[in-house]
Amino acid sequence: MSAPRVGPLLADTVGEASRRFGDRAAFRLADGTELSYRDLNRASDEVAAGLAGRGLGPGNVLLLSLPSGLEYAVGYLAAAKVGATTAGANPRLRARERALIVDAVDPDLILATDALADGIPGDRHVEVVDVESGRGTDPTRLLAGLRRPGEVPPDVPADPDRPTCICFTSGSTGDPRGAWFTDRQLAAIHTLDTGGAWGSGGHMVSGTAFAHVGVMTKIGWQLASGATIHVMDRWTASGLLDLVERYRLPAVNGVAAQISLLMQEPGFDERDLSCVQSIVVGAGPSPPALVIEARERFGAPYSIRYSSTESGGTGLGTALDADDEEALHTVGRPRPGVAAEVRDADGQMLPAGEVGDLWLQTPSAMSGYWNDPGGSAEALVNGWLRTGDLAQVDDSGCFRLAGRVKEMYIRGGYNVYPLEVEAVLGTHPSVAQVAVVPRPDPTMGEIGVAVVVPTDPDHPPTLGDLLEHGHDDLSGYKMPGDIRIVDRLPLNAGDKLDRLTLARHETDA
């Protein structure tokens, strides 16, 4: 920051950005709609005044069930200006999942579109937002029903430990868990990601949902960069490649599945991507073959980043100039300002080569899980974050993931928890038993395979049957990508489901 903070971090940031960057576009949508830094500050001021008039301030929670775009950004910044906490519901959630989010945070006010209000209990205070009314060239139409034109919110003093945002991940059963962050962590993320500097412009792409930790905790430094943020409400390979070419973006960011889809796009090799100087890929390891292909076809180095919602989106990474051993087979080393250790079940550090629990220490780590002191105490121990992943350290100091303490897998950058999926698919009348296990996939990283014991072996369910059955209760990315019919599910010595044997079958298939 260029001056001592006097108010909430995001409030100070958007105010300073307005003074520095004025009429430069802060956000640009795919349809060409733009919002300048000056208008972003003004709109969030007037909405903040409206929120204060509705009684929101420190200690209150605003839930945004909105598509990624201008309304979400303005609502989040407005809540920060009055000292309220913002929680975001990913627009890809189903009604059942949205209801769980509401129950988890108990918000004082919900902003939602008609399409994204399904599942919200009828006794909740919901302001329905017409997103289309905010499109076009008139910024005064954004969240018009909440605004108090010409007004500014009451002053709220800085408090580095006041909750700023809640970012949702899933627990071991798939139920949502809200990792909450304060201004202290958002400031640390600005320092870890950019050195805390202010930028002078350029372009960047926001390809994840605004409710994702990659936006909620990083929007401060993104605005401080002075860049025009191009919003992709729905990520497409062609759309991202168009932006890279048009605006000569120096970096391509995403998850492994997205990099794979980019290279599968027709005409990829005919595009002028000479501007790309790096490929930065999060959400865990990338298949070695994908790294090799991407480096060759983009003509740029490839960095794998390992982090989590709980870590604030920071953690480990492979160097852009890494040798093949590091670049292809590890998730690299701790980034500057981050420490990592592999520990045994008692929390004692293990020597290189031994597999154990991966722990991180970073100033960006969450303060805890919202309204879940037990889960918070389990995840946060003496300033360290227990990631729930298994890893080992090699002789060069690089970390190699060895699996997960629990059964969660990552499909296309999204966490999937088998128990949640099984609870839904197991209610299909043709399913006697079901287990969902991951299978390596060259595009998505991993997909789920539904291993099913049918109620009638002569008429087993099809994959289509399961997808149709789960459509209303599960997001698309949680659905299995294949089905395998078996006579019985394997059990271990303790008569519990032997997931390791099931997963090994898919890996070896």
KOLTOR-555416 format. One line per field, with one value per residue (C-alpha): residue number from 1; x, y, z. Coordinates in Angstrom, 2 decimals. Example, Ala and Ser with C-alpha at 12.3 -4.5 7.8 and 13.67 -1.06 7.14 Angstrom:
BEGIN
balum (1;2);
X (12.30;13.67);
Y (-4.50;-1.06);
Z (7.80;7.14);
This chain:
BEGIN
balum (1;2;3;4;5;6;7;8;9;10;11;12;13;14;15;16;17;18;19;20;21;22;23;24;25;26;27;28;29;30;31;32;33;34;35;36;37;38;39;40;41;42;43;44;45;46;47;48;49;50;51;52;53;54;55;56;57;58;59;60;61;62;63;64;65;66;67;68;69;70;71;72;73;74;75;76;77;78;79;80;81;82;83;84;85;86;87;88;89;90;91;92;93;94;95;96;97;98;99;100;101;102;103;104;105;106;107;108;109;110;111;112;113;114;115;116;117;118;119;120;121;122;123;124;125;126;127;128;129;130;131;132;133;134;135;136;137;138;139;140;141;142;143;144;145;146;147;148;149;150;151;152;153;154;155;156;157;158;159;160;161;162;163;164;165;166;167;168;169;170;171;172;173;174;175;176;177;178;179;180;181;182;183;184;185;186;187;188;189;190;191;192;193;194;195;196;197;198;199;200;201;202;203;204;205;206;207;208;209;210;211;212;213;214;215;216;217;218;219;220;221;222;223;224;225;226;227;228;229;230;231;232;233;234;235;236;237;238;239;240;241;242;243;244;245;246;247;248;249;250;251;252;253;254;255;256;257;258;259;260;261;262;263;264;265;266;267;268;269;270;271;272;273;274;275;276;277;278;279;280;281;282;283;284;285;286;287;288;289;290;291;292;293;294;295;296;297;298;299;300;301;302;303;304;305;306;307;308;309;310;311;312;313;314;315;316;317;318;319;320;321;322;323;324;325;326;327;328;329;330;331;332;333;334;335;336;337;338;339;340;341;342;343;344;345;346;347;348;349;350;351;352;353;354;355;356;357;358;359;360;361;362;363;364;365;366;367;368;369;370;371;372;373;374;375;376;377;378;379;380;381;382;383;384;385;386;387;388;389;390;391;392;393;394;395;396;397;398;399;400;401;402;403;404;405;406;407;408;409;410;411;412;413;414;415;416;417;418;419;420;421;422;423;424;425;426;427;428;429;430;431;432;433;434;435;436;437;438;439;440;441;442;443;444;445;446;447;448;449;450;451;452;453;454;455;456;457;458;459;460;461;462;463;464;465;466;467;468;469;470;471;472;473;474;475;476;477;478;479;480;481;482;483;484;485;486;487;488;489;490;491;492;493;494;495;496;497;498;499;500;501;502;503;504;505;506;507;508;509);
X (0.00;1.19;-0.13;-1.04;-4.41;-7.26;-10.08;-10.69;-8.01;-10.23;-11.90;-8.52;-7.33;-10.26;-10.17;-6.47;-6.93;-9.64;-7.26;-4.38;-6.16;-9.32;-11.12;-9.06;-11.28;-11.04;-13.29;-14.31;-16.97;-17.12;-19.98;-17.79;-19.28;-16.61;-16.44;-13.70;-11.75;-13.45;-16.93;-16.09;-15.21;-18.31;-20.65;-19.25;-19.53;-23.21;-24.01;-22.09;-24.28;-27.30;-25.96;-25.29;-28.88;-30.02;-28.05;-24.96;-21.62;-18.88;-20.12;-22.62;-22.36;-23.38;-23.83;-23.43;-25.22;-24.39;-22.64;-19.04;-19.10;-19.58;-22.39;-20.36;-17.28;-19.27;-21.18;-18.00;-16.18;-19.25;-19.48;-15.78;-16.35;-18.89;-16.76;-19.10;-17.94;-18.67;-19.31;-19.66;-21.72;-20.23;-22.83;-22.19;-23.75;-27.05;-29.97;-29.15;-25.54;-26.62;-28.89;-25.93;-23.91;-26.69;-26.93;-23.15;-22.76;-26.18;-26.00;-27.75;-28.45;-28.28;-27.90;-29.04;-30.36;-33.61;-31.66;-29.28;-31.87;-33.06;-32.40;-32.24;-34.74;-37.82;-37.27;-33.97;-33.56;-32.87;-32.47;-33.07;-30.56;-31.30;-27.89;-28.98;-29.91;-26.23;-25.09;-24.34;-22.57;-24.39;-22.56;-25.31;-27.53;-25.31;-27.14;-29.49;-31.93;-29.26;-27.61;-27.93;-26.80;-24.20;-23.78;-20.74;-20.73;-19.90;-16.23;-15.11;-11.72;-9.05;-9.04;-6.57;-8.28;-11.88;-13.29;-13.28;-14.35;-15.40;-14.29;-15.92;-14.30;-15.76;-15.25;-14.48;-18.17;-18.59;-20.48;-19.29;-16.68;-16.05;-12.40;-12.40;-9.79;-9.06;-7.40;-4.17;-4.17;-5.26;-2.35;0.00;-1.25;-0.57;3.00;3.51;2.13;3.49;5.83;3.10;3.75;1.31;1.27;0.73;-1.73;-1.88;-4.39;-5.22;-7.92;-10.21;-11.17;-12.46;-15.71;-15.50;-16.48;-13.21;-10.30;-8.29;-10.51;-11.85;-8.41;-6.50;-8.79;-6.92;-3.60;-5.38;-6.93;-3.64;-2.02;-4.03;-4.81;-8.00;-9.46;-11.20;-14.02;-14.87;-18.14;-17.90;-14.35;-13.84;-10.62;-11.39;-12.33;-9.09;-6.94;-8.68;-7.79;-4.19;-3.76;-5.60;-4.05;-0.67;-0.91;2.50;1.18;-1.41;-2.96;-5.33;-5.56;-4.17;-7.49;-7.75;-4.24;-5.15;-8.34;-6.47;-4.18;-7.14;-8.80;-9.00;-6.44;-4.33;-1.03;-1.98;-2.51;0.13;0.98;4.53;3.63;3.32;6.36;5.06;2.36;1.31;-0.92;-2.54;-4.63;-1.86;0.31;0.04;0.59;4.21;3.09;0.94;3.86;6.09;3.46;2.54;6.15;6.71;3.52;3.36;7.11;7.13;8.17;5.56;5.23;3.10;1.61;0.31;-2.03;-5.48;-8.43;-7.26;-3.78;-5.19;-4.09;-0.37;2.00;4.55;5.67;8.10;10.58;10.14;13.74;13.40;15.04;12.79;12.91;11.42;9.15;7.57;7.40;7.08;5.10;8.33;9.49;7.84;7.38;9.17;7.55;6.12;7.46;6.53;7.24;6.30;5.30;4.21;0.90;2.32;3.32;7.03;9.05;10.04;13.32;13.57;12.03;9.45;5.76;3.71;1.28;2.10;2.03;2.31;3.19;2.17;0.87;-1.89;-3.45;-7.07;-8.05;-10.21;-13.42;-16.45;-18.57;-16.46;-14.03;-13.37;-12.44;-10.34;-8.37;-7.72;-6.50;-4.50;-1.86;0.66;0.73;0.84;-1.81;-2.41;-3.23;-4.72;-2.39;0.36;3.79;7.50;10.53;13.23;16.95;16.79;14.18;11.24;7.93;6.15;2.51;1.77;-2.00;-4.55;-5.20;-8.86;-10.42;-10.95;-9.78;-9.48;-11.38;-10.46;-9.34;-12.43;-12.40;-14.70;-15.50;-16.70;-18.91;-21.06;-21.46;-22.13;-24.85;-26.77;-26.08;-26.77;-30.45;-30.92;-33.26;-30.89;-27.93;-27.37;-23.93;-21.71;-18.20;-16.71;-12.96;-10.65;-9.11;-6.23;-7.41;-5.20;-7.61;-9.27;-6.41;-8.77;-12.33;-14.62;-15.57;-18.77;-18.15;-21.64;-23.14;-26.55;-29.76;-30.51;-27.36;-29.29;-30.37;-27.53;-27.75;-25.91;-23.73;-26.52;-28.95;-26.65;-26.04;-29.76;-30.43;-27.80;-28.44;-30.56;-28.36;-24.78;-22.72;-21.62;-17.97;-18.88;-20.55;-18.69;-17.14;-17.43;-19.15;-17.94;-20.33;-19.07;-20.51;-19.27;-17.15;-13.84;-13.43;-10.26;-9.25;-11.45;-14.47;-14.45;-14.60;-11.15;-10.87;-7.18;-7.88;-10.62;-8.41;-5.48;-7.68;-8.47;-4.84;-3.68;-6.52);
Y (0.00;3.51;5.02;3.80;2.10;3.99;1.59;-1.96;-3.17;-3.57;-0.21;1.53;-0.41;0.40;4.05;4.34;2.47;4.93;7.84;6.18;4.62;6.69;5.93;2.84;-0.24;-2.30;-5.08;-6.04;-8.66;-10.91;-8.82;-5.71;-4.13;-2.27;-0.70;1.83;2.03;5.34;3.94;0.78;2.90;5.06;2.11;0.24;3.42;3.82;0.15;0.23;3.13;1.01;-1.97;0.22;1.46;-2.16;-2.57;-4.34;-3.63;-5.38;-8.72;-9.22;-11.62;-10.95;-14.00;-13.46;-16.03;-14.24;-15.03;-13.91;-10.34;-6.70;-7.20;-9.69;-7.44;-4.35;-6.27;-7.71;-4.38;-2.64;-5.14;-4.63;-0.86;-1.31;-3.92;-6.82;-10.32;-11.66;-15.30;-16.48;-19.34;-20.75;-20.33;-23.95;-25.26;-27.12;-26.07;-28.62;-27.45;-23.81;-24.57;-26.11;-22.94;-20.81;-23.06;-22.98;-19.18;-18.04;-14.77;-11.56;-10.68;-12.60;-11.08;-13.55;-13.70;-15.54;-18.37;-18.69;-18.37;-21.96;-23.83;-20.73;-21.21;-19.01;-17.43;-15.84;-12.16;-12.17;-9.18;-10.36;-8.87;-8.33;-8.86;-7.75;-4.29;-3.70;-4.30;-1.55;1.75;3.21;2.19;3.70;0.74;-1.75;-3.06;-0.08;-1.41;-1.32;2.01;5.36;7.74;10.28;8.82;7.23;4.65;5.52;5.29;1.90;1.75;-0.70;-4.00;-6.57;-9.43;-8.74;-11.43;-10.17;-13.16;-16.79;-19.16;-22.55;-25.90;-29.28;-31.35;-35.05;-35.80;-33.16;-30.76;-27.18;-25.73;-22.02;-21.02;-17.46;-14.79;-11.38;-8.25;-9.51;-12.54;-10.56;-8.18;-11.16;-12.62;-9.28;-9.46;-13.14;-12.82;-9.43;-8.16;-5.74;-3.44;-1.32;-1.83;0.43;-1.44;-4.27;-7.08;-10.24;-12.90;-14.07;-17.56;-18.91;-18.21;-15.03;-17.11;-19.03;-18.33;-17.19;-14.12;-13.54;-13.38;-11.93;-9.22;-6.64;-7.06;-7.56;-4.11;-2.69;-3.91;-1.41;-4.10;-4.55;-7.81;-9.75;-11.78;-15.21;-16.15;-19.48;-20.53;-21.68;-22.62;-20.46;-17.49;-17.61;-18.05;-15.07;-12.93;-14.14;-13.26;-9.94;-8.52;-10.26;-11.78;-12.90;-15.76;-18.50;-19.53;-22.34;-25.95;-28.93;-29.79;-26.30;-26.44;-29.74;-28.28;-25.26;-27.50;-29.54;-26.41;-26.52;-24.21;-23.97;-24.31;-21.57;-18.97;-16.37;-17.20;-15.87;-13.43;-16.28;-16.36;-18.76;-21.32;-21.37;-24.27;-24.74;-27.34;-29.87;-31.98;-32.07;-35.25;-35.28;-35.80;-32.67;-30.59;-31.77;-31.09;-27.66;-26.51;-27.53;-26.19;-22.92;-22.47;-21.43;-22.88;-24.59;-24.07;-26.33;-24.69;-26.57;-24.81;-25.10;-22.97;-23.20;-21.94;-18.85;-20.07;-20.02;-22.89;-24.73;-24.37;-25.67;-23.18;-21.92;-22.99;-26.35;-29.47;-32.27;-34.19;-31.24;-29.97;-33.31;-35.26;-32.84;-29.84;-28.00;-26.16;-23.71;-20.30;-17.39;-16.68;-20.22;-23.23;-26.88;-30.10;-33.76;-35.15;-38.43;-39.07;-37.60;-34.36;-35.15;-34.18;-37.09;-37.45;-37.12;-39.99;-40.98;-40.41;-38.51;-35.64;-32.41;-29.34;-25.72;-22.57;-19.41;-15.99;-16.42;-19.46;-19.19;-18.12;-21.22;-22.82;-20.61;-21.77;-24.92;-24.65;-28.39;-28.52;-25.39;-26.87;-30.02;-28.11;-25.34;-26.42;-24.00;-21.76;-24.63;-25.85;-29.58;-29.93;-33.43;-34.51;-37.10;-36.23;-36.91;-34.69;-35.77;-35.21;-31.92;-30.46;-30.84;-32.19;-35.10;-35.76;-39.36;-39.27;-37.89;-38.59;-38.78;-39.90;-36.54;-36.27;-33.32;-33.27;-30.35;-28.25;-28.95;-31.08;-34.12;-36.11;-39.67;-39.95;-37.04;-38.52;-42.01;-40.69;-39.42;-42.20;-44.87;-43.90;-45.05;-48.06;-50.12;-49.56;-51.91;-50.58;-47.93;-46.61;-43.70;-43.81;-41.68;-42.71;-40.77;-38.82;-36.99;-34.04;-33.60;-34.91;-37.34;-38.49;-40.45;-44.03;-45.34;-48.95;-50.39;-53.56;-53.64;-54.69;-56.83;-58.21;-58.82;-55.16;-53.00;-49.21;-47.31;-44.26;-42.22;-43.52;-42.33;-38.94;-38.34;-39.48;-37.16;-34.13;-32.16;-32.75;-32.72;-30.23;-31.55;-31.82;-34.19;-36.67;-39.89;-40.10;-43.88;-46.84;-50.34;-53.12;-55.64;-58.52;-57.13;-54.36;-55.36;-55.07;-54.69;-56.54;-54.32;-55.11;-51.60;-50.67;-51.18;-48.00;-48.56;-51.77;-50.09;-47.10;-49.35;-51.17;-47.88;-46.79;-50.12;-50.41);
Z (0.00;-0.73;2.51;6.01;6.07;7.67;6.82;5.63;3.22;0.16;0.80;0.89;-2.15;-4.43;-3.32;-4.10;-7.37;-8.35;-7.75;-9.59;-12.55;-12.96;-16.21;-17.06;-17.28;-14.11;-15.44;-18.94;-19.69;-22.72;-24.17;-24.09;-20.96;-18.98;-15.55;-14.83;-11.60;-10.82;-11.43;-9.47;-6.45;-6.83;-7.31;-4.31;-2.20;-3.06;-2.55;0.74;1.84;0.95;2.88;5.92;5.63;5.85;9.06;7.71;9.32;11.31;12.58;9.74;6.81;3.21;0.95;-2.79;-4.96;-8.18;-11.44;-11.71;-12.93;-12.06;-9.55;-7.57;-7.50;-6.50;-3.81;-2.32;-2.23;-0.82;2.03;2.77;2.98;5.79;7.57;6.81;5.86;2.37;1.56;-2.01;-3.45;-6.63;-9.41;-10.46;-7.25;-7.29;-5.10;-2.39;-2.23;-2.09;0.84;2.69;2.10;3.56;6.57;7.07;7.17;8.46;6.44;7.44;3.80;0.52;-2.92;-5.60;-9.11;-9.72;-11.33;-8.37;-5.59;-5.92;-2.70;-0.48;2.38;2.14;5.56;4.50;3.65;-0.08;-2.39;-5.95;-8.40;-12.08;-13.64;-17.11;-15.80;-15.04;-18.58;-21.06;-20.69;-17.67;-14.46;-12.29;-13.18;-11.36;-8.27;-8.63;-6.04;-3.34;-4.13;-2.46;-5.22;-4.19;-0.69;0.87;3.66;7.26;8.18;9.46;11.16;10.07;11.89;10.48;12.33;11.31;8.97;5.38;3.31;3.49;0.72;0.51;0.12;1.02;4.09;4.06;3.51;0.83;3.08;2.57;4.89;4.87;5.21;6.49;5.93;7.41;6.07;7.59;5.31;2.24;2.82;3.19;-0.10;-1.83;-0.52;-1.35;-4.88;-5.96;-3.27;-2.17;-5.11;-7.08;-10.83;-13.80;-15.99;-18.48;-18.80;-16.88;-17.13;-14.35;-15.45;-12.13;-10.32;-8.24;-5.20;-5.60;-3.25;-6.29;-6.58;-3.06;-1.44;-4.40;-5.74;-3.65;-5.44;-8.75;-8.41;-7.16;-10.37;-12.38;-14.93;-16.86;-15.58;-18.33;-16.81;-18.19;-16.52;-18.32;-19.20;-22.80;-24.55;-27.58;-25.41;-23.44;-26.55;-28.14;-25.11;-25.09;-28.75;-28.69;-25.54;-25.85;-22.39;-21.08;-18.94;-19.27;-15.96;-15.16;-14.05;-15.92;-17.52;-18.99;-20.47;-22.09;-23.54;-24.89;-26.90;-28.18;-29.57;-33.40;-34.96;-31.80;-33.64;-36.11;-33.39;-32.58;-28.97;-29.09;-26.29;-23.75;-21.50;-18.84;-18.10;-14.44;-13.45;-10.06;-8.22;-7.77;-10.09;-13.88;-15.91;-17.15;-20.76;-20.50;-19.20;-22.05;-24.71;-23.33;-23.11;-26.72;-28.25;-26.30;-26.46;-22.80;-19.42;-17.24;-13.49;-11.31;-8.22;-5.22;-2.80;-1.30;-0.30;3.31;2.44;0.77;-2.65;-1.88;-1.22;-3.33;-6.93;-9.51;-10.90;-14.45;-15.16;-13.38;-14.75;-15.96;-12.69;-10.81;-13.59;-14.46;-11.22;-8.30;-7.05;-6.38;-3.31;-0.89;-2.44;-0.74;2.62;2.88;4.79;4.26;6.13;5.90;9.29;10.80;12.56;15.77;14.06;14.01;10.94;8.71;6.83;3.05;1.13;3.74;3.06;5.60;6.11;4.30;6.57;5.42;7.28;5.47;6.56;3.98;5.69;6.78;10.26;10.51;9.29;9.78;12.75;13.04;15.95;16.00;12.34;12.75;15.64;13.63;10.56;12.27;14.78;16.31;13.25;10.76;8.34;8.00;4.32;4.41;1.60;1.74;0.37;0.54;0.07;-2.36;-1.97;-3.90;-1.53;-3.91;-2.69;-4.36;-3.60;-2.67;-2.36;0.04;3.66;2.77;-0.46;-2.14;-5.74;-8.13;-11.41;-13.64;-10.67;-8.54;-5.40;-5.44;-2.32;-3.01;0.06;-1.11;-4.59;-3.26;-0.95;-3.98;-6.49;-3.87;-3.85;-7.46;-7.40;-9.56;-7.23;-4.32;-3.44;-4.99;-4.45;-6.37;-6.97;-9.12;-12.42;-14.03;-17.07;-19.60;-19.88;-16.49;-14.35;-12.65;-13.22;-10.97;-11.68;-10.11;-9.07;-8.73;-7.35;-9.09;-7.42;-10.50;-12.16;-15.37;-15.61;-14.24;-14.42;-17.14;-16.65;-18.21;-15.59;-12.80;-14.39;-14.79;-11.22;-9.71;-11.92;-9.45;-6.41;-7.70;-9.68;-13.06;-12.07;-9.22;-11.56;-12.44;-15.88;-16.13;-14.53;-13.66;-12.69;-10.12;-8.14;-4.82;-3.37;-1.78;1.97;4.00;7.12;9.21;7.03;5.68;2.01;0.49;-1.56;-2.16;-4.08;-6.11;-6.93;-7.84;-10.34;-12.10;-12.08;-13.53;-16.06);
